Amino acid sequence: MLEDFDDYAAAQDQIDLLYKDVPRWRRMCIQNIAHSGEFSSDNTIWEYAVGIWQVKPVIF
C-alpha cells in the first residue's frame, strides 16, 4: 500500500530544501509557467464543447 512512501518522503525533503532557496524557487516557478504551453481547464473545456459535444460556445 505504501511501497513508494520512501521515494515520496525523499522528494518532499528535496522540495523543502528548494523552497527555502527563494531565488531558485522563483526561477523554477517562472520556468514551469513559461513551459506549460496552452493547457488550461478553459482550453480543455473549449475542446470538449466544440470537438466532442458539438455545441456552439456562448461568448459574452
HELIX and SHEET records of a PDB file:
HELIX    1   1 PHE A    5  LYS A   20  1                                  16    
HELIX    2   2 VAL A   22  ALA A   34  1                                  13    
HELIX    3   3 SER A   41  GLU A   47  1                                   7    
HELIX    4   4 TYR A   48  ILE A   52  3                                   5    
END                                                                             
